Each structure stands twice: as C-alpha cells, then as structure tokens.
Amino acid sequence: MWDQVGQLYAHHGDVPAEVRLLKLTEEVGEVADAFIGMHGLNARKGICRTRDDLLAELADVIITAAVAMSGVTGDVDEARGHLERRLAAVTERAGL
C-alpha cells in the first residue's frame, strides 16, 4: 500500500497540505452520503447506494488520509511509521 501512496504523493507533490486536508474532509462527506444512500435515509432519493459504494468511499478516505499524512510529513516512510505507532497505541489502549 505504501509504495502506491508514495506514487500518489509524488504525482500530487505540488498540492499544499491544506488542500490535502480539505480533500480528506470531502472524502469523509462522501462516506456519509454513501451511508445515507445505502440505508435510504434521504426520502427523495431512497436507497440509491450499495455496500460496495460505502466500502469504496471508506477506502478513498484511507488512501486520501495516507497521502495527506505524507504531505504533512514530506516523507512517505515517516507517515507510515507514524501510522504504525498510532495503530499500536490504539490497539494497546483497546487491550488487544
């Protein structure tokens, strides 16, 4: 995954960190939209999204966050290390 994140980071290398964070916010909104559409929570649209749509949007959030982390650190390996440390802390806190 991180090799591909590095490629995406390099491809969008001139995008400021602020724009990357705004893109992440947009992606999270698309998760909400997919969830609403999957459960028919918008009476006007009804059920208009699938579980696969929701999973695709969640994956987009993960990818966008990883690229944004790389943009903030300026280094994909540093971003990966930070994520791994954070994941370890969260799983430890959960008692796993």
Residue, then its C-alpha position, 0 to 999 in steps of 0.5 A: m500500500w505504501d509504495q502506491v501512496g508514495q506514487l500518489y504523493a509524488h504525482h500530487g507533490d505540488v498540492p499544499a497540505e491544506v488542500r490535502l486536508l480539505k480533500l480528506t474532509e470531502e472524502v469523509g462527506e462522501v462516506a456519509d452520503a454513501f451511508i445515507g444512500m445505502h440505508g435510504l435515509n434521504a426520502r427523495k432519493g431512497i436507497c440509491r447506494t450499495r455496500d460496495d459504494l460505502l466500502a469504496e468511499l471508506a477506502d478513498v478516505i484511507i488512501t486520501a488520509a495516507v497521502a495527506m499524512s505524507g504531505v504533512t510529513g514530506d516523507v512517505d516512510e515517516a507517515r507510515g511509521h507514524l501510522e504504525r505507532r498510532l495503530a499500536a497505541v490504539t490497539e494497546r489502549a483497546g487491550l488487544 
